[in-house]
Amino acid sequence: MAAPPQPTPAAAAFRLGFVGAGNLAESIARGVAASGVLPASAIRTAPHRRPERGAAFADLGARILASNAQVVDDSDVIVISVKPQIVKQVLVELKPLLSEEKLLVSIAAGIKMQDLQDWSGQRRIIRVMPNTPSAVGQAASVMCLGETATANDENRVKSLFSAIGKVWTAEEKYFDAVTGLSGSGPAYIFLAIEAMADGGVAAGLPRDLALGLASQTVLGAATMVSQTGKHPGQLKDQVTSPAGTTIAGVHELEKGSFRGTLINAVVAATNRCRELSKN
């Protein structure tokens, strides 16, 4: 059995603070600690309005400090993981404690880099858009760098989010579309799994078997796309035999505008994200 990954000296040298101890913050913290990127003792947060959130971090082995101000003071990398509607309030309150020696990381959906800079007075910022599969170590995260963020900052943040899935770097202009695709996308797939399971039940399968088959089929198909590097259309053609069962099912999906509906869903979510960002 391979030895568990060990934190590198550079990784072990920094302290990671979370301003906001919600489910996504916990997923990141657990992934970071489990992967060995950082020891749990290097992670800190402040008490949450829901006591069980702080308890989750304490169970992990993180330090629970008295306030967000103390978290900022005692951290080198600070993850802003509060709800988007209170990011401004939180950053304005913390602004006197922030300095260019500290790296600010925002995972707040829809909050632009310019606003983060204006509210915090910081230019050393990295914005990250993860998604909910972070809870099972399969996140799709996209990051962009602020004006004075360094290559070392990028590597640190990439190591943190690689602990909960895959990470891409992109320009901020793409972030609304990222939100529409990977941010909202898990909901589209949950609907697809539910519908496939319902189809299995309609065809005579027991509910638990139908749901298990549907979820594993989606997982397997996604893994094939990810690991083979083949275009999904090519993989679809490989399982679609002439006059067979699969092409009959694909025909029904095409009659129902399956692909067009998914395209429209991503575009609609992207447009809604743009509207929210303006507000």
Backbone as JSON, one array per atom type, in Angstrom:
{
  "sequence": "MAAPPQPTPAAAAFRLGFVGAGNLAESIARGVAASGVLPASAIRTAPHRRPERGAAFADLGARILASNAQVVDDSDVIVISVKPQIVKQVLVELKPLLSEEKLLVSIAAGIKMQDLQDWSGQRRIIRVMPNTPSAVGQAASVMCLGETATANDENRVKSLFSAIGKVWTAEEKYFDAVTGLSGSGPAYIFLAIEAMADGGVAAGLPRDLALGLASQTVLGAATMVSQTGKHPGQLKDQVTSPAGTTIAGVHELEKGSFRGTLINAVVAATNRCRELSKN",
  "N": [[0.85, -1.2, 0.0], [0.56, 2.18, -0.87], [2.26, 4.92, 0.68], [0.62, 7.53, 2.55], [0.19, 10.83, 1.13], [2.63, 13.3, 1.89], [2.89, 16.51, 3.47], [4.47, 19.14, 1.73], [7.48, 21.06, 2.5], [6.99, 23.76, 1.85], [4.2, 23.85, 1.8], [3.55, 23.12, 4.42], [4.4, 25.31, 5.74], [2.59, 27.38, 5.8], [-0.36, 28.98, 7.18], [-3.79, 28.35, 7.19], [-6.76, 30.06, 6.99], [-10.29, 30.19, 7.53], [-12.86, 32.33, 6.85], [-15.91, 32.09, 7.67], [-17.64, 29.16, 8.09], [-19.02, 27.19, 6.65], [-20.6, 24.43, 4.81], [-19.16, 24.06, 2.39], [-16.69, 25.22, 3.0], [-15.9, 23.45, 5.01], [-15.64, 21.1, 3.48], [-13.44, 21.75, 1.87], [-11.48, 22.13, 3.84], [-11.38, 19.54, 5.01], [-10.55, 18.02, 2.8], [-8.04, 19.15, 2.3], [-6.66, 18.52, 4.67], [-6.87, 15.7, 4.69], [-5.47, 14.98, 2.39], [-2.91, 15.65, 2.98], [-1.84, 18.04, 2.24], [-1.86, 20.19, 4.01], [-1.41, 20.06, 7.56], [-4.1, 19.4, 9.87], [-3.87, 21.04, 12.08], [-2.9, 23.4, 11.08], [-5.03, 24.75, 10.14], [-7.62, 27.1, 10.62], [-10.57, 28.62, 12.03], [-13.45, 30.64, 12.91], [-16.02, 30.77, 15.51], [-19.26, 29.71, 14.44], [-22.61, 30.76, 13.56], [-24.23, 28.58, 13.68], [-23.73, 26.1, 15.86], [-22.91, 23.48, 15.23], [-21.38, 23.69, 12.98], [-18.92, 24.83, 13.72], [-18.17, 22.77, 15.4], [-17.7, 20.72, 13.58], [-15.34, 21.54, 12.35], [-13.68, 21.56, 14.59], [-13.67, 18.82, 15.24], [-12.24, 17.91, 13.12], [-9.74, 18.74, 13.8], [-8.91, 21.28, 13.52], [-8.08, 24.67, 14.53], [-10.16, 26.62, 16.57], [-10.79, 29.85, 16.69], [-11.46, 32.96, 18.46], [-12.71, 34.97, 16.96], [-13.39, 36.34, 13.65], [-11.54, 38.28, 13.13], [-9.33, 37.43, 14.61], [-8.8, 35.1, 13.2], [-7.93, 36.12, 10.74], [-5.65, 37.51, 11.6], [-4.06, 35.39, 12.43], [-3.47, 33.85, 10.22], [-2.02, 32.97, 7.04], [-3.03, 32.51, 4.51], [-6.22, 33.38, 3.61], [-9.44, 32.28, 3.38], [-12.35, 33.47, 2.05], [-15.4, 32.55, 2.78], [-18.09, 33.1, 3.1], [-21.64, 33.81, 2.68], [-22.58, 35.26, -0.48], [-24.04, 37.7, -0.24], [-23.16, 38.93, 2.07], [-20.51, 39.42, 1.82], [-19.35, 41.94, 1.26], [-19.82, 43.4, 3.66], [-18.33, 41.84, 5.49], [-15.69, 42.01, 4.45], [-15.19, 44.77, 4.54], [-15.22, 45.16, 7.3], [-12.99, 43.65, 8.02], [-10.94, 44.88, 6.7], [-9.02, 46.73, 7.94], [-7.26, 44.91, 9.05], [-6.07, 43.49, 7.09], [-3.31, 42.87, 4.92], [-0.65, 43.17, 2.46], [0.93, 41.05, 2.96], [-0.66, 38.94, 3.37], [-2.59, 36.45, 1.74], [-5.6, 36.63, 0.04], [-8.39, 34.65, -0.56], [-11.23, 34.18, -2.41], [-14.27, 32.43, -2.42], [-16.78, 33.13, -2.98], [-19.69, 33.12, -4.79], [-20.26, 34.92, -7.77], [-19.17, 37.37, -6.96], [-17.25, 39.94, -8.03], [-13.77, 40.39, -8.95], [-12.91, 43.07, -8.9], [-14.67, 44.26, -7.07], [-14.0, 42.79, -4.78], [-11.41, 43.7, -4.4], [-11.84, 46.45, -4.0], [-13.42, 46.51, -1.65], [-11.82, 45.23, 0.23], [-9.37, 46.45, 0.11], [-7.23, 45.12, -0.81], [-4.89, 43.75, -3.18], [-3.73, 41.42, -3.61], [-5.14, 38.82, -4.35], [-6.98, 35.83, -4.95], [-9.51, 34.5, -6.86], [-11.85, 31.91, -6.65], [-13.95, 29.48, -8.11], [-15.53, 26.88, -6.97], [-17.45, 23.76, -6.92], [-20.36, 21.89, -5.71], [-19.73, 19.05, -5.62], [-17.34, 19.0, -4.27], [-17.7, 18.05, -1.75], [-17.39, 15.33, -1.92], [-14.87, 15.03, -2.83], [-14.65, 15.51, -5.57], [-14.68, 17.94, -6.93], [-15.1, 20.53, -9.41], [-13.14, 23.11, -10.02], [-12.44, 26.51, -10.73], [-10.02, 29.05, -11.11], [-8.89, 32.45, -10.8], [-6.43, 35.05, -10.95], [-5.61, 37.87, -8.91], [-4.31, 41.29, -9.1], [-1.73, 41.43, -7.85], [-1.16, 38.87, -7.1], [1.02, 36.1, -6.81], [3.12, 33.66, -8.56], [3.74, 31.71, -6.71], [1.6, 32.03, -4.96], [-0.48, 31.18, -6.63], [0.25, 28.49, -6.96], [0.0, 27.57, -4.32], [-2.78, 27.87, -3.83], [-3.79, 26.29, -5.85], [-2.88, 23.81, -4.96], [-4.45, 23.53, -2.67], [-7.1, 23.37, -3.65], [-6.89, 21.29, -5.41], [-6.93, 19.22, -3.71], [-9.57, 18.61, -3.37], [-10.58, 17.91, -5.8], [-10.53, 18.69, -9.3], [-8.69, 21.37, -10.86], [-8.79, 24.36, -12.71], [-7.26, 27.16, -14.37], [-8.39, 30.32, -15.35], [-9.37, 33.28, -17.19], [-11.1, 35.98, -15.56], [-13.31, 36.85, -16.96], [-14.65, 34.66, -17.87], [-16.04, 33.62, -15.75], [-18.81, 33.84, -15.14], [-19.95, 32.12, -16.99], [-18.68, 29.79, -16.19], [-19.94, 29.45, -13.74], [-22.54, 28.97, -14.66], [-22.18, 26.55, -15.95], [-20.39, 24.53, -14.48], [-20.86, 25.32, -11.84], [-23.68, 25.38, -11.46], [-24.23, 23.04, -12.73], [-24.17, 20.43, -11.38], [-26.82, 20.15, -10.43], [-28.25, 19.78, -12.79], [-27.36, 17.28, -13.56], [-28.17, 15.73, -11.4], [-30.92, 15.83, -11.83], [-31.01, 14.43, -14.25], [-30.12, 11.9, -13.43], [-32.18, 11.22, -11.65], [-34.33, 11.16, -13.46], [-33.54, 9.12, -15.22], [-33.56, 6.97, -13.42], [-36.29, 6.95, -12.79], [-37.21, 6.2, -15.29], [-36.22, 3.6, -15.39], [-37.77, 2.44, -13.36], [-40.29, 2.75, -14.51], [-39.95, 0.96, -16.53], [-39.98, -1.39, -15.18], [-38.11, -1.98, -13.17], [-36.98, -2.44, -9.74], [-37.04, 0.32, -7.4], [-34.66, 0.93, -5.87], [-32.67, -0.5, -7.21], [-32.86, 0.66, -9.77], [-32.1, 3.33, -9.25], [-29.49, 2.98, -8.28], [-28.25, 1.85, -10.57], [-28.59, 3.97, -12.4], [-27.11, 6.12, -11.23], [-24.52, 5.02, -11.06], [-24.05, 4.55, -13.74], [-23.93, 7.16, -14.81], [-21.68, 8.08, -13.39], [-19.73, 6.29, -14.36], [-19.74, 6.88, -17.13], [-18.91, 9.58, -17.11], [-16.36, 9.25, -16.05], [-15.14, 7.82, -18.09], [-15.05, 9.77, -20.15], [-13.36, 11.62, -18.92], [-10.99, 10.15, -18.44], [-10.23, 8.79, -20.79], [-9.86, 10.7, -22.73], [-11.2, 10.89, -25.05], [-13.57, 12.31, -27.39], [-16.88, 13.01, -26.27], [-18.87, 12.48, -28.15], [-17.67, 10.57, -29.78], [-17.4, 8.44, -27.97], [-20.08, 7.98, -27.51], [-20.87, 7.06, -30.03], [-19.55, 4.63, -30.07], [-21.04, 2.97, -28.44], [-23.4, 2.83, -29.68], [-25.1, 0.85, -31.56], [-26.0, -0.2, -34.93], [-29.44, -0.05, -35.56], [-29.98, -0.75, -32.94], [-30.64, -0.96, -29.35], [-29.66, 1.32, -28.04], [-29.52, 3.43, -29.93], [-32.19, 3.74, -30.38], [-33.04, 4.81, -27.95], [-31.46, 7.18, -27.94], [-32.57, 8.47, -30.12], [-35.11, 9.15, -29.11], [-34.29, 11.0, -27.15], [-33.23, 13.0, -28.78], [-35.55, 13.79, -30.15], [-36.82, 15.01, -28.05], [-35.3, 17.26, -27.73], [-32.98, 17.1, -26.12], [-30.18, 17.75, -25.97], [-30.25, 20.43, -26.78], [-31.83, 21.51, -24.76], [-30.18, 21.21, -22.49], [-28.05, 22.86, -23.25], [-29.41, 25.32, -23.32], [-30.04, 25.51, -20.61], [-27.53, 25.91, -19.38], [-26.82, 28.37, -20.53], [-28.93, 29.98, -19.6], [-28.5, 29.92, -16.82], [-26.01, 31.12, -16.76], [-26.63, 33.7, -17.69], [-28.3, 34.53, -15.64], [-26.48, 34.6, -13.54], [-24.9, 36.72, -14.39], [-26.73, 38.78, -14.14], [-27.12, 38.81, -11.35], [-24.55, 39.46, -10.54], [-24.33, 42.08, -11.35], [-25.98, 43.31, -9.57]],
  "CA": [[0.0, 0.0, 0.0], [1.35, 3.4, -0.96], [2.21, 5.79, 1.86], [-0.19, 8.72, 2.31], [1.0, 11.98, 0.72], [3.15, 14.12, 2.98], [2.93, 17.91, 3.11], [5.78, 19.66, 1.38], [7.88, 22.12, 3.43], [6.32, 25.03, 1.53], [2.8, 23.76, 2.19], [3.45, 23.08, 5.88], [4.86, 26.57, 6.31], [1.57, 28.42, 5.87], [-1.55, 28.75, 7.98], [-4.98, 28.54, 6.36], [-7.92, 30.5, 7.76], [-11.59, 30.28, 6.87], [-13.84, 33.29, 7.35], [-17.1, 31.36, 7.25], [-17.38, 27.74, 8.36], [-20.12, 26.44, 6.06], [-20.33, 23.09, 4.3], [-18.1, 24.09, 1.38], [-15.43, 25.46, 3.72], [-15.53, 22.2, 5.67], [-15.18, 20.16, 2.46], [-12.09, 22.15, 1.5], [-10.6, 21.85, 4.98], [-11.2, 18.09, 5.14], [-9.73, 17.55, 1.69], [-6.67, 19.62, 2.5], [-6.04, 17.75, 5.75], [-6.79, 14.29, 4.32], [-4.48, 14.8, 1.32], [-1.59, 15.96, 3.48], [-1.37, 19.36, 1.79], [-1.6, 20.87, 5.27], [-1.95, 19.37, 8.74], [-5.31, 20.04, 10.4], [-3.49, 22.07, 13.05], [-2.6, 24.64, 10.36], [-6.31, 25.3, 9.69], [-8.35, 27.79, 11.7], [-11.79, 29.35, 11.71], [-14.09, 31.25, 14.08], [-17.33, 30.18, 15.8], [-20.33, 29.93, 13.46], [-23.92, 30.94, 14.21], [-24.71, 27.22, 13.92], [-22.63, 25.47, 16.61], [-22.42, 22.24, 14.63], [-20.36, 23.98, 11.97], [-17.65, 24.93, 14.44], [-17.85, 21.43, 15.91], [-17.16, 19.94, 12.47], [-13.94, 21.94, 12.2], [-12.97, 21.09, 15.78], [-13.5, 17.38, 15.1], [-11.18, 17.74, 12.12], [-8.45, 19.07, 14.41], [-8.6, 22.69, 13.25], [-8.16, 25.57, 15.67], [-11.32, 27.5, 16.57], [-10.41, 31.1, 17.33], [-12.6, 33.67, 19.03], [-13.36, 35.89, 16.03], [-12.82, 36.4, 12.31], [-10.35, 39.13, 13.22], [-8.23, 36.57, 15.05], [-8.49, 34.19, 12.1], [-7.12, 36.89, 9.79], [-4.37, 37.81, 12.22], [-3.29, 34.17, 12.65], [-3.44, 33.07, 8.98], [-1.28, 33.48, 5.89], [-3.99, 32.43, 3.41], [-7.54, 33.55, 4.21], [-10.51, 31.94, 2.45], [-13.62, 34.13, 2.33], [-16.38, 31.51, 2.43], [-19.41, 33.5, 3.58], [-22.63, 33.98, 1.61], [-22.24, 36.42, -1.3], [-24.7, 38.94, 0.15], [-22.51, 39.59, 3.21], [-19.07, 39.54, 1.57], [-18.93, 43.33, 1.4], [-19.8, 43.73, 5.09], [-17.22, 41.14, 6.13], [-14.41, 42.54, 4.0], [-15.03, 46.12, 5.07], [-14.88, 45.01, 8.71], [-11.66, 43.07, 8.16], [-9.98, 45.65, 5.9], [-7.88, 47.25, 8.69], [-6.37, 43.83, 9.47], [-5.49, 42.85, 5.91], [-2.08, 43.47, 4.39], [-0.15, 42.46, 1.29], [1.6, 39.82, 3.4], [-1.68, 37.89, 3.45], [-3.27, 36.14, 0.49], [-7.04, 36.53, 0.2], [-9.01, 33.75, -1.53], [-12.69, 34.27, -2.33], [-15.06, 31.4, -3.1], [-18.14, 33.66, -3.0], [-20.19, 33.12, -6.16], [-20.77, 36.15, -8.36], [-18.52, 38.59, -6.47], [-16.17, 40.24, -8.97], [-12.46, 40.72, -8.41], [-12.82, 44.5, -8.63], [-15.37, 44.52, -5.81], [-13.19, 42.22, -3.71], [-10.28, 44.61, -4.2], [-12.31, 47.71, -3.45], [-13.93, 46.33, -0.28], [-10.77, 44.75, 1.15], [-8.14, 47.22, -0.01], [-6.2, 44.17, -1.19], [-4.68, 43.41, -4.58], [-3.21, 40.05, -3.61], [-6.38, 38.05, -4.21], [-7.32, 34.81, -5.94], [-10.92, 34.16, -6.85], [-12.05, 30.51, -7.02], [-15.33, 29.0, -8.22], [-15.67, 25.43, -6.87], [-18.84, 23.34, -6.93], [-20.75, 21.07, -4.56], [-19.06, 17.76, -5.48], [-16.2, 19.1, -3.35], [-18.04, 17.26, -0.56], [-16.94, 13.95, -2.12], [-13.55, 15.07, -3.43], [-14.75, 15.52, -7.03], [-15.03, 19.3, -7.35], [-14.54, 21.2, -10.58], [-12.85, 24.47, -9.53], [-11.75, 27.42, -11.65], [-9.43, 30.15, -10.35], [-8.25, 33.55, -11.51], [-5.51, 35.75, -10.07], [-5.67, 39.31, -8.79], [-3.23, 42.08, -9.67], [-0.41, 41.18, -7.28], [-0.99, 37.46, -6.73], [2.25, 35.58, -7.38], [3.1, 32.26, -9.01], [3.69, 30.89, -5.51], [0.21, 32.08, -4.49], [-1.26, 30.31, -7.51], [0.57, 27.09, -6.65], [-0.6, 27.24, -3.03], [-4.23, 27.73, -3.95], [-4.05, 25.11, -6.67], [-2.7, 22.62, -4.12], [-5.59, 23.43, -1.76], [-8.32, 22.95, -4.34], [-6.63, 19.97, -6.0], [-7.25, 18.24, -2.66], [-11.0, 18.28, -3.41], [-11.02, 17.69, -7.17], [-9.69, 19.21, -10.37], [-8.6, 22.83, -10.86], [-8.39, 25.05, -13.93], [-7.05, 28.6, -14.26], [-9.01, 31.0, -16.48], [-9.62, 34.71, -16.99], [-12.35, 36.21, -14.82], [-14.43, 37.09, -17.87], [-15.34, 33.4, -18.09], [-16.57, 33.07, -14.51], [-20.26, 33.7, -15.17], [-20.23, 30.89, -17.74], [-18.24, 28.7, -15.31], [-21.03, 29.26, -12.77], [-23.67, 28.37, -15.36], [-21.87, 25.17, -16.33], [-19.99, 23.63, -13.39], [-21.46, 25.72, -10.57], [-25.07, 24.92, -11.45], [-24.32, 21.78, -13.45], [-24.56, 19.23, -10.62], [-28.28, 20.03, -10.37], [-28.73, 19.21, -14.05], [-27.03, 15.86, -13.56], [-29.07, 15.09, -10.43], [-32.2, 15.65, -12.51], [-30.85, 13.37, -15.24], [-30.07, 10.62, -12.71], [-33.53, 10.95, -11.17], [-35.18, 10.81, -14.59], [-33.15, 7.79, -15.68], [-34.07, 6.0, -12.45], [-37.74, 6.86, -13.01], [-37.4, 5.4, -16.5], [-36.02, 2.21, -15.01], [-38.95, 2.01, -12.62], [-41.37, 2.63, -15.48], [-39.68, -0.23, -17.34], [-40.18, -2.57, -14.36], [-37.05, -2.23, -12.18], [-37.18, -1.93, -8.38], [-36.53, 1.68, -7.28], [-33.27, 1.02, -5.41], [-31.81, -0.97, -8.3], [-32.88, 1.66, -10.84], [-31.31, 4.49, -8.84], [-28.09, 2.56, -8.26], [-27.77, 1.72, -11.94], [-28.53, 5.29, -13.03], [-26.01, 6.92, -10.68], [-23.25, 4.41, -11.45], [-23.89, 4.74, -15.18], [-23.45, 8.54, -15.01], [-20.31, 8.13, -12.89], [-18.86, 5.57, -15.28], [-19.64, 7.62, -18.38], [-18.08, 10.76, -16.86], [-14.99, 8.79, -15.87], [-14.61, 7.49, -19.42], [-14.71, 11.02, -20.84], [-12.23, 12.23, -18.24], [-9.77, 9.36, -18.45], [-9.8, 8.35, -22.13], [-9.53, 11.84, -23.58], [-11.99, 10.83, -26.28], [-14.72, 13.19, -27.46], [-18.08, 12.27, -25.86], [-19.58, 12.0, -29.32], [-17.02, 9.34, -30.2], [-17.78, 7.41, -27.01], [-21.5, 7.68, -27.77], [-20.96, 6.25, -31.24], [-19.03, 3.29, -29.81], [-22.05, 2.15, -27.77], [-24.65, 2.95, -30.45], [-25.07, -0.12, -32.67], [-27.06, -0.03, -35.94], [-30.77, -0.6, -35.26], [-29.95, -1.33, -31.62], [-31.42, -0.34, -28.28], [-29.15, 2.64, -27.66], [-29.92, 4.44, -30.92], [-33.62, 3.99, -30.17], [-33.11, 5.76, -26.84], [-30.89, 8.47, -28.38], [-33.57, 9.08, -31.0], [-36.1, 9.8, -28.26], [-33.66, 12.18, -26.54], [-33.14, 14.04, -29.82], [-36.9, 14.32, -30.39], [-37.14, 15.88, -26.92], [-34.34, 18.37, -27.69], [-32.19, 16.89, -24.91], [-28.95, 18.55, -26.01], [-30.61, 21.85, -26.82], [-32.32, 21.91, -23.44], [-29.02, 21.37, -21.61], [-27.36, 24.08, -23.69], [-30.21, 26.46, -22.86], [-29.93, 25.59, -19.15], [-26.24, 26.53, -19.05], [-26.88, 29.77, -20.93], [-29.86, 30.68, -18.7], [-27.83, 30.07, -15.53], [-24.96, 32.12, -16.97], [-27.26, 35.03, -17.76], [-28.77, 34.88, -14.28], [-25.29, 34.95, -12.77], [-24.51, 38.08, -14.81], [-27.7, 39.72, -13.52], [-26.84, 38.89, -9.92], [-23.27, 40.14, -10.36], [-24.56, 43.52, -11.52], [-26.67, 43.8, -8.39]],
  "C": [[0.89, 1.24, 0.0], [1.18, 4.24, 0.3], [1.35, 6.99, 1.55], [0.69, 9.89, 1.95], [1.4, 12.81, 1.93], [3.17, 15.58, 2.55], [4.35, 18.33, 2.77], [6.18, 20.73, 2.38], [7.17, 23.43, 3.15], [4.88, 25.01, 2.0], [2.66, 23.84, 3.7], [3.77, 24.42, 6.51], [3.75, 27.6, 6.43], [0.34, 27.98, 6.64], [-2.77, 29.17, 7.16], [-6.17, 28.89, 7.23], [-9.17, 30.57, 6.92], [-12.45, 31.32, 7.57], [-15.18, 32.81, 6.82], [-16.81, 29.88, 7.34], [-18.5, 26.86, 7.82], [-19.68, 25.1, 5.5], [-19.19, 23.07, 3.28], [-16.75, 24.31, 2.03], [-14.96, 24.17, 4.4], [-15.0, 21.19, 4.66], [-13.74, 20.47, 2.05], [-11.11, 21.78, 2.61], [-10.33, 20.36, 5.12], [-10.33, 17.53, 4.02], [-8.27, 17.92, 1.84], [-5.96, 18.78, 3.56], [-5.86, 16.28, 5.35], [-5.71, 14.02, 3.29], [-3.06, 15.04, 1.81], [-1.03, 17.27, 2.98], [-1.02, 20.24, 2.98], [-2.06, 19.98, 6.41], [-3.18, 20.11, 9.25], [-4.99, 21.16, 11.36], [-3.14, 23.4, 12.4], [-3.85, 25.35, 9.87], [-7.01, 25.94, 10.87], [-9.6, 28.46, 11.16], [-12.35, 29.91, 13.01], [-15.44, 30.59, 14.33], [-18.37, 30.62, 14.77], [-21.64, 30.12, 14.21], [-24.6, 29.6, 14.46], [-23.58, 26.44, 14.59], [-22.07, 24.22, 15.96], [-21.36, 22.48, 13.56], [-18.98, 24.11, 12.62], [-17.2, 23.58, 14.96], [-17.23, 20.56, 14.82], [-15.68, 20.26, 12.26], [-13.12, 21.46, 13.4], [-12.7, 19.59, 15.71], [-12.38, 17.05, 14.1], [-9.8, 17.95, 12.73], [-8.01, 20.49, 14.13], [-8.7, 23.51, 14.53], [-9.39, 26.47, 15.51], [-10.94, 28.73, 17.37], [-11.65, 31.9, 17.7], [-13.36, 34.51, 18.02], [-12.71, 35.79, 14.66], [-11.56, 37.26, 12.3], [-9.14, 38.32, 13.65], [-7.82, 35.58, 13.96], [-7.59, 34.89, 11.09], [-5.73, 37.12, 10.35], [-3.47, 36.58, 12.28], [-3.19, 33.3, 11.4], [-2.61, 33.77, 7.91], [-2.15, 33.52, 4.64], [-5.38, 32.43, 4.03], [-8.6, 33.29, 3.15], [-11.8, 32.62, 2.9], [-14.73, 33.2, 1.84], [-17.73, 31.8, 3.06], [-20.36, 33.64, 2.4], [-22.35, 35.27, 0.84], [-22.83, 37.74, -0.81], [-24.05, 39.63, 1.35], [-21.0, 39.73, 3.01], [-18.59, 40.98, 1.78], [-18.81, 43.72, 2.87], [-18.59, 43.11, 5.78], [-15.88, 41.73, 5.73], [-14.16, 43.95, 4.51], [-14.63, 46.07, 6.55], [-13.44, 44.53, 8.91], [-10.56, 43.9, 7.49], [-8.81, 46.19, 6.72], [-6.86, 46.18, 9.07], [-5.65, 43.17, 8.3], [-4.25, 43.6, 5.45], [-1.63, 42.65, 3.2], [0.65, 41.22, 1.67], [0.62, 38.64, 3.45], [-2.35, 37.71, 2.08], [-4.75, 35.92, 0.78], [-7.58, 35.65, -0.93], [-10.51, 33.83, -1.34], [-13.33, 33.12, -3.09], [-16.53, 31.83, -3.16], [-18.61, 33.8, -4.45], [-20.66, 34.51, -6.57], [-20.11, 37.44, -7.9], [-17.26, 38.84, -7.29], [-14.88, 40.62, -8.25], [-12.36, 42.2, -8.05], [-13.51, 44.87, -7.32], [-14.57, 43.98, -4.63], [-12.03, 43.14, -3.37], [-10.73, 45.91, -3.54], [-12.72, 47.57, -1.98], [-12.83, 45.97, 0.71], [-9.53, 45.64, 1.16], [-6.97, 46.37, -0.44], [-6.09, 44.07, -2.7], [-4.15, 41.99, -4.72], [-4.38, 39.1, -3.3], [-6.43, 36.98, -5.29], [-8.79, 34.46, -5.77], [-11.08, 32.73, -7.36], [-13.54, 30.2, -7.07], [-15.31, 27.48, -8.16], [-17.14, 25.03, -7.03], [-19.11, 22.29, -5.86], [-20.13, 19.68, -4.51], [-17.73, 17.82, -4.71], [-16.44, 18.25, -2.12], [-17.58, 15.82, -0.69], [-15.6, 13.91, -2.87], [-13.54, 15.09, -4.94], [-15.18, 16.9, -7.55], [-14.43, 19.64, -8.71], [-14.37, 22.66, -10.17], [-12.09, 25.25, -10.59], [-11.25, 28.61, -10.85], [-8.89, 31.22, -11.29], [-7.48, 34.4, -10.51], [-5.74, 37.26, -10.09], [-4.37, 39.97, -9.22], [-1.85, 41.69, -9.16], [-0.23, 39.75, -6.77], [0.2, 36.88, -7.49], [2.08, 34.15, -7.88], [3.06, 31.32, -7.8], [2.28, 30.87, -4.91], [-0.65, 31.14, -5.32], [-1.02, 28.84, -7.18], [-0.04, 26.66, -5.32], [-2.09, 26.97, -3.15], [-4.58, 26.52, -4.81], [-3.89, 23.84, -5.85], [-3.88, 22.43, -3.17], [-6.8, 22.85, -2.46], [-8.13, 21.64, -5.12], [-6.93, 18.87, -5.0], [-8.71, 17.84, -2.67], [-11.51, 18.07, -4.84], [-10.02, 18.22, -8.18], [-9.79, 20.73, -10.43], [-8.14, 23.32, -12.22], [-8.13, 26.51, -13.6], [-7.61, 29.26, -15.52], [-9.16, 32.49, -16.16], [-10.98, 34.9, -16.33], [-13.54, 36.41, -15.74], [-15.23, 35.82, -18.15], [-16.13, 32.92, -16.87], [-18.09, 32.96, -14.47], [-20.65, 32.41, -15.9], [-19.77, 29.67, -16.94], [-19.34, 28.39, -14.3], [-22.22, 28.56, -13.43], [-23.44, 26.91, -15.72], [-21.55, 24.3, -15.11], [-20.59, 24.02, -12.05], [-22.88, 25.2, -10.43], [-25.23, 23.52, -12.0], [-24.67, 20.55, -12.63], [-26.08, 19.05, -10.53], [-28.85, 19.43, -11.65], [-28.51, 17.7, -14.06], [-27.89, 15.11, -12.55], [-30.43, 14.84, -11.06], [-32.13, 14.51, -13.52], [-30.83, 12.0, -14.56], [-31.46, 10.23, -12.21], [-34.43, 10.49, -12.3], [-34.83, 9.43, -15.14], [-33.66, 6.7, -14.73], [-35.58, 5.84, -12.59], [-38.04, 6.03, -14.26], [-37.22, 3.91, -16.22], [-37.2, 1.64, -14.27], [-40.13, 1.8, -13.58], [-41.21, 1.37, -16.34], [-39.73, -1.52, -16.52], [-39.12, -2.86, -13.32], [-37.48, -1.78, -10.79], [-36.49, -0.57, -8.24], [-35.06, 1.72, -6.87], [-32.29, 0.54, -6.47], [-31.73, 0.06, -9.41], [-32.01, 2.85, -10.49], [-29.82, 4.15, -8.8], [-27.5, 2.45, -9.65], [-27.62, 3.09, -12.62], [-27.33, 6.09, -12.54], [-24.66, 6.34, -11.09], [-22.99, 4.58, -12.94], [-23.38, 6.14, -15.49], [-22.01, 8.67, -14.55], [-19.35, 7.46, -13.87], [-18.67, 6.32, -16.59], [-18.75, 8.85, -18.22], [-16.61, 10.36, -16.71], [-14.37, 8.42, -17.21], [-14.22, 8.73, -20.2], [-13.44, 11.61, -20.25], [-10.93, 11.47, -18.46], [-9.3, 8.94, -19.84], [-9.36, 9.5, -23.01], [-10.3, 11.83, -24.89], [-13.16, 11.81, -26.22], [-15.97, 12.39, -27.05], [-18.9, 11.76, -27.03], [-18.99, 10.7, -29.84], [-17.38, 8.18, -29.28], [-19.24, 7.0, -27.2], [-21.65, 6.77, -28.98], [-20.5, 4.82, -30.99], [-20.07, 2.38, -29.16], [-23.37, 2.12, -28.54], [-24.59, 2.06, -31.69], [-26.19, 0.15, -33.66], [-28.34, -0.75, -35.54], [-30.85, -1.22, -33.87], [-30.78, -0.56, -30.6], [-30.97, 1.09, -27.99], [-29.59, 3.72, -28.64], [-31.41, 4.74, -30.8], [-33.81, 4.99, -29.02], [-32.59, 7.13, -27.21], [-31.88, 9.2, -29.28], [-34.64, 9.8, -30.18], [-35.55, 11.05, -27.6], [-33.58, 13.32, -27.55], [-34.51, 14.63, -30.13], [-37.32, 15.27, -29.26], [-36.19, 17.05, -26.74], [-33.45, 18.31, -26.44], [-30.94, 17.78, -24.9], [-29.26, 20.04, -26.01], [-31.1, 22.36, -25.48], [-31.17, 22.11, -22.47], [-28.23, 22.62, -21.97], [-28.09, 25.31, -23.17], [-30.13, 26.63, -21.35], [-28.64, 26.28, -18.73], [-26.26, 28.02, -19.38], [-27.78, 30.56, -20.0], [-29.2, 30.91, -17.34], [-26.71, 31.1, -15.63], [-25.54, 33.52, -16.97], [-27.76, 35.47, -16.39], [-27.6, 35.27, -13.39], [-24.84, 36.36, -13.11], [-25.44, 39.12, -14.19], [-27.4, 39.91, -12.05], [-25.54, 39.64, -9.65], [-23.43, 41.65, -10.47], [-25.22, 44.13, -10.3], [-25.82, 43.74, -7.13]]
}
